Amino acid sequence: MSDTQETSATSSKKSDEFRTVPADLRPAVPEAKSAQLTWSANGKTMDYVVTAGHLDVREDAGALLAQMFSISYVALKDGKIDASRPVTFAFNGGPGSASVPVNFGGIGPVRVETNGVKHVGNPEVKDNPYTLLQQSDLVFLDAPGTGWSTLAEGVDSKKIFGIDGDASAFACAIQEWLEKNNRWGSPLYLFGESYGTIRNSQLMRLLGEQGVHITGVVMLSAIFNWVQTLPGEDLYYLGMMPTYAATAQFFDKAGANVDEDTWFDRAMDFTEDVLAPALLKGDRLSAEEELKVAEQLADFIGLPAKFIAAKHLRIDLETFRARLLEDEGKVAGRLDTRFASDSYHPAQTSSEFLAIEDAALDAMDAPWNVALRTFLREKVGYVAPTRYLGSNYLTIGVNWDWNHASAGTDAKVGAPNVSFDIATALRRSPTTKLAILGGRFDAATTYWNVVHDMSTQFLSDEIKQNIEWHRYGCGHMAYVDVPTLVAMYDDLKNFYETNAE
């Protein structure tokens, strides 16, 4: 036998031996870990227990579907847990995003310091003066397939990776936490961001149907009607217009010497009073009328009127991001259009690539991940066996089942409007309070669309009194912007205190 043959035979033998070793397809989740810590800011201190671990998600018959990773922060009063405090379940969206941004970026007891609209390098983590832990115990949940949340072995992902399956999984996890921690008597709140607001819309209705009362719901950077995301849908262009106007003003392309909120209000009015009727007419709008509207639109969004007219008043986000700062060799952000990055090489024309390239996300994504891993290892003693999947959109989101029969409708559709679910939940539970928060510079979930969606539910004045609206000078991840974080804290503090009366 030649050396080559012997080597080949040995390699084959080793390969065979390797194949006989059972594959560890799904490592067991680590044991939960807890630690008692002290929060200190603004001259105040508070002891709390942080726990990192998994919650079982089971079917009604008991079969395990998933194990959902959670981080809970429970305040101590005189060294004891106060079960009368509210509990808030918080999460991000995607679909396919874990909860680390809203935790370590926004309302958790520790926060990564931000730098305006600039990138953050090595994260500086400090006790968060604006943490919601001052008003409520907090439980941050990672959706199955994100973070360290896993599907049970043999479970078909289609059972969970969709609007209805996802909401059902979260409803199970929430009730599992309440049961394990003996907190059924605590006021219950939901805090969702982005797709998390679609999840919230489902949970408001679903938990109510399962006998769980919701005291309050916070919708941050909301999207309720998926129709606005479909190609060629005029609701998309209408929703984008005020955000374009705010962005153009920020970069000194429009709106000189006008207050920012006044400018945005003008853009909202123009959208409804001028742009919407023009788009509705389609090619029945004469060329002269179209150019006239284009000239008015140009004054708002900083692009040439003839260019806008040639696009028939319909400017998509990627075109706007690329054209607004083209002379400066920059591309505006998406999640927060105030962020900007260098333009890409002419060969990099992939629309899918450019759509997910976003300076607003790049600025904070890695620092949040580093802060999470450091905090859990050093402060809590929790060591995970795998990479933390902060974003798993390309696995989960692109395969998401969007089919959903909105409450009171008969058929499942692939572009649902969950405003019906919200309205149904509020009509069933007229004591539940709702806070809707959004930013002028959020091009991912535009503010005009949310206002429009809720206004078409025709709620009674009694129910409308339980809904409060807050609009900020921020992007999608509102808490990145410190002035917004401060304002949001004040608004939520009042929201919780009012509900406690």
N, C-alpha and C positions, 0 to 999 in steps of 0.2 A: 504494500500500500504506500503510495507516495505521500510526502508531507502534506500536499494540498488535499489529497483524499482524506488523510487522517484528521486534518483540521476541520474539513467539511463534516466528517462523521461525528467528531466531538461536538461541533457546534449544533448539529442536528440533535444529538443526544441531550445536550444541555437545554435546547429549545423544547424538546419533548418533556424533559423533567420540569421545566418552568410552566408548561401548559397544564401539568397535573396539579399545580398548586391552586387551591380555590381562590378565585379573584375576590378581593374585598371591594365589591361594587358600591357598597353604601356603608361607610364607617359609622359606627355607633355615635350618636351625639354625645358630647361631653356632659359630665355631671354639672348641674347648675351651681353657680358660685355666687356668694353674697358678701357684701362688705358694708360696714357702717362708716359713713363719711360725714364731713361737715361742710356746708356751703356758707360762704361769707361774702357779702357785698353791701355797699351803701350803708355800712354801720350795723347791718343785721346779720345774724347767724341762724343756721337751721341744720339740725342733724337729720340725716336720712339714710335709708338702707337702699343700696343698689343691688339688683339681682339680675344676672345674665343666665339665661337657660332656655329650654324649649317647652312649648305647649303642644299637647296632642290635639290633632284635628281628626275627629272620628265621625263616621256616619251614625245615624240614629241607632242602627243595629249594633254599633260598637266597633266595626271594622276601621282600622287605622288608615287614614288617607295621607296625612302629612304630619311633620313636626315643625312647628313654627317658632323661629328664634325671636326672643323678646328681651328687652332691657327695661326693667321697671325701677322707678325711683319713688320710694314711699317715705314721706316725712314722718318724723318722730316728735311727739309732744310729751315732754317729761319722760323721755326714754321709751315711750310706748307708741304703737300705731293708733292713729285716730280714725276709726272706721266711719266717722261722720263726714270726713273730708270727701270731696268729689274725686272720682277717678276718670282720667282722660286717656282714651286709647288713640294713639297718634301714628300716622304713617304717611309715606310719600306715595308716588303713583307709578308712572311708566306707561303702560303696565310693564313690569320688569325692574322696578327700582326699589331698593331697600330704604329703610327709614333713617339712615344716618344723617342726611342733610337737615331734616327738621329737628333731629335730636341734637347733634353737635354743631349745627349751624344756627338753630333758632331758639327753641323753647326748653331744651334740656338744662340741667343745672351747671354744666360746663360747656363752653363754647369756644370755637376757633375764632380768633381775632381776624377781622376782615380789613381790607385796605381800599375802601371806596370802590371804584370800577377798575382797580388794578389787580394783577395776579398776586397770590400769596405764595411765598416760598415755604420754608420750614414752618409748620404751624405753631403758633403761640396759643396755648389753651389756658383759659382762665375761668374762674367761677363767673357764671352769667348773671349780671345784675337784673336781667329781664326774663329770667326763667319763669315759666308757668307753674313750676313746682311751688311757688309762693301761694298759688291759689288752688292747686289740685295735685294729687298724686298722678304720676305719669307712667304710661306703659307704651313703649314703642314696639311696634310689630313689623316684622319683615315678611312680606308675602312669600308663599311657597315658591322655591326656585330662585329666590334672591337672598342676599346676606348669607346666613348659615341655615336657612329654612330648607328642608328637604321633603320630597315626596316619599311616602312609604314604598318599600320595595314591591314591585309588581303593579303599582297603581298607574292607571292610564292618565297621562297628564291632561287629557281632554276633560277629565272630571273637574279640574281646578282652573286650568288656564283659559278662562273666559269670564265674562261679566257675572253670570249667575253662579258658577262654581267658585270663583274668587270670593264673592260676597258671602256665600255659604261657609267657606273655610274661615273667614274672619269672624263671622258670627259664632262659630264653634269655639275658636280660640279665645274670644272675649269672654264667653260664658265659662270656659275652662279656667281662665285666670280668676274670675270672680268666685268660682267655687273653691279653687285651691287656696285662695287668700281670704275666704270668708268675708267678701265685700258686697254681697247682694244688696245690702241696705244703703250703700253709698250712692250719691247722685252720679249718674253716668253721662259722660261727654264723649263725643267723637271729634277728632281733629284730622282732617284729610287735606292733602295738598295735591293739586293737579289731577291725575287719574284717581287719586285718593278721594276726590270729591264725587266722582262717579260711584266709587265704592261706598262712600258715605250715603249717597242717595239710596243705594240698595239697602244698606244696613239700617237706615232710619225706618224703612218699611219692614224689612225682614225681621229685625230684632223685635219690633213691635208685635209682629204676627206670632213671634215665639214667646211672648209674654215678658219681654224685657223693656222697661220704660227708659226712654232717652230724655235726659233733662235738657241738654243743649248740644248743638252741632256747629262746628266751625269749618267753613269751606274757604280754603286759601288757594288762590289762583285756580279758579274753578272752570270746569267745562261740563256742560249738562247735555247738550244736543250734538251728537256725533255727526249729524248731517253736515255741519259747517266744515268738516274736514274733507268732504268728498270733492273730487276734481270738478271744477267748473261751477261749484255751488256759490251763488251770489251772497249768501250769508257769510261766507268766508271773507270776501272782499269788503263787505260792510263792516265786519268786526275788526279787520285790520286797519281801517282808515284812521280812527282816532289814535291808535298806537303809532302808526306812521307819523302822524302829525306831532305827537309828543316827542318822537325820536328826532324828527327834523328840527324841532325847536331846540332840543338839547345840543345838537351839533351846529347850531346857528345857521341853519338853512331856511328857517321860517319862524314866524311868531315872535319877531323882535319886539321888545318892550311890552309884552303881554304876560300877565301872571300865568304861571304854568297850569293851574286848575281852570282858570278862565279859558285858556287856549284849548284845553282838553274838552271842556264843556261845549265850546263852539264847534269843535270837531265832531262831537257826539250829535249835536243838533244838525250839522251839515249832512252827516251820514243818513239821518232819518228823513230830513226835509228835502234834500236835494239829490244826494247820490242814490238812495234807495229807489225813488221813482224813476231815475234815469236808467238804472240797471234793469229795472222791471220792464222797461220798454224794449230793450234789446235793439235790434236793427230798425225798429220803428222810430227810434230817436234819430232825428235828422243830423247830418254831418255838422251843421251850424250849431245845433243845440248841444251836440256831443262835445264840440270844441269849447263851447262856453262853459260847460260843466268841468271839462278838463283844465281850463284856465283857473277856475276856482279851486279845484283839487290840487293843482300845482302850487298855489299859494299856501296850501296847508302842508304838503308833504315834500316839497323841495325838489321835485323832479320836473323836467321840461313838459309843458302843456302838450306839445305836439307828440311827444313820446307817449304820454298818457292817453291821448286821443287814439293813437295808432294801436294801443292795447285795448281800446274800447272801454276805458275807465277801469280796467281790471288789472291791477298790479299785484302779482304774487309776492310772497315774502322773500324768496331767494333773489328775485329781481330787485326788490327794494333794498335789501341788505347789500347787494353788490353795487348798485348804482348810486346810492346816496353819498358814499364816501369814495367813489371811484377815482376822483381827481387827487385824492390823498393816498391812493394805493392801499386802502383799508376796506374791511368788510365789517358791517355792524353785527352785533350779537343777535341771538334769537330769544333765549330765555330772559335776557335782559339786554335790550337793544342799545343801552348806553355803553356797553363793553364793545371793544373793537379789536380786530387783529389784522395782520398784514394780509393783503390779497394773495390768492393762490396762483401757482404757475398756470399758464394758459393751457397746459396739457391736462390739468386737473379739472375736468369738466363734468365729472360724474355728479348728477343731481342728487343721488342718494348720499354720496360722500359729503357734498357741500351742505346738505340739509342738516347733517348731524355735527358738522364742525361748528363749534360755538365757543367763543372766547369766554362767555359768562360761565359756562360749565367747566372749561379748562382751568379757570382761575381758582376754583375751590374743590374740585373733585378729589384730587390726591391728598390735599391737606386734611380733609374730613376723614378719609380712610386711615391715614396715619394716626390721627388723633384718636379715632375709635379703637384701633388695635393697641395703641399705647395705654390708653385708659383702662381697657378691659384686662390687659396683662398685668400692669403695674398696680392699679388701684383695686381691682376686683379679683385678680388671680385666675381669670378665665382665659384658657388657651384653646383656640379652635384648631381642628385638624386640617382645615382646608382654607383656600383663598376666600376672602369675603367678597361676595358678588354684589357690589354696590349697585351696578347696573347690569342687567342681563336681558336687555331689550331684544337683542338680535336672536336670542333663543326663545324668549317668551313672547315679547310684544308682537313680533312679526307673525307669530302663529296663534295669536289671540282669537278667541271666538267672541265676536261682537254681537252675536244674535241674542236678542233680549226682547221679551214682550213687556213693554212698559205698563205699569199698573193701570188697569182699566181698559187696556187695548187687547185685541184678540190674537194677533199674530206676532211671532218673533220676527224682528227685522235686524239687518246687519248694521244699521246706523241708528241706534235708539236715541230717544229723548228721555233722559231720566228725570227731567223736571216733573213729569207725571208722578214718578215715585216719590219725589220730595213733597209735592202737593198732597198726595194721598196720605203720606205719613203725618203731615201737619194737620190735615183735616181730622184724622183719626185721633191725634194727640195734640189738641189745641193749647196745651201748656208747654210744649217743647219749643225752645227758643233756637233761632238760627242766626248765625253771623256769617256774612259773605264778605270776604276780603280780597282785594285785587290791586294790581299795579298798572300805572299808565304805560310802563315800558315792557310789559309782558306780551310778547308776540307768539307765545306758545298757547296760552289760554286767554284770549282777548276779553277785555272787560265789557265792551258793548254787547257781545253775544250773551253774556250771563244776565245782564239787565234785560235784554230782549226776551230770553227764554223764560225768566221768572214772570215777566209782565204778561206773558201769554197763558198763564195758568189761572188767571182771573180769581185770585184768592179774595176772601172777604177782608174787610177792613180789620176785623178782629184778629185774624191770623196775620195779616200784614204787620200789625203792631208788634208781633213777636219776631220780626225779621229786621235785622239791622245791617246796613251797608257801610263799608269803609274802603275808601280808595286812596292809595298811597303813591308817592313818587318813587316807585321801585319797579323791579322786574318780577319774574316768575317766583324766584326764591327770595321772598320779600325780606327775610331776616338778614340777608347779606348786607343790606343797606341799613346802617346803624340808625339814622334818623327814623326810618320806617320801623325798625325793631323797637325803638322807644315808643313811638306812637301806637304800634300794634300792642305792646304790653299794656299801655294805659287803656286801650279799648277793650282788650280781653279781661283785664282786671275788673273793669266796670261790668262787662258781660257776665262774669262769674258772680260778682257780688250782687248784681241785680237779680239773678236767678235764685240766689240763696235767700232772698227776702220773703 
